[in-house]
């Protein structure tokens, strides 16, 4: 399962909140299966692309960081996987 998670800070983080979040990240790290992780240049949040067989790693990670971040996760398909279903729906 390929997922795209967009996260945003709850409010604009203070230096203290940013330091605590970095401590959490140093302790827990990225979600299992993370392929890439980008942060927005305006410091408002970022995106994570991950691949797992289960939603549990992403869920556990969201619980870890939920005090500081709000998250939205979407399940994605490659275009190669999606096109047959799209074409079948047109028949």
C-alpha positions, 0 to 999 in steps of 0.5 A: 500500500502506497500512501501520501501523508500531508502534515501541518503544524498545529499553529506556528511552532515556537522554538521550544515546540520545534525542539520538542518535536525534533527530540521526538523525531530523534527518538522515534524517527520516520514511519516504517516504510518511508520512501521520501519525506519533504518539508515545506519551505515556509515551515508549515508542514510537509509530506511523507510518501511511504509503502507498507502492507499495513496502515499500522506503521503510519497510524503509530507514527501519527499517534507519536506526533499528534500533539504537534501535527495534524495529518491527512493520509491518502492511499495512492496507486501507480498509474500502471495499476490504476489504468486497467481499472479506469479502462474497465470502468468505461466499458 
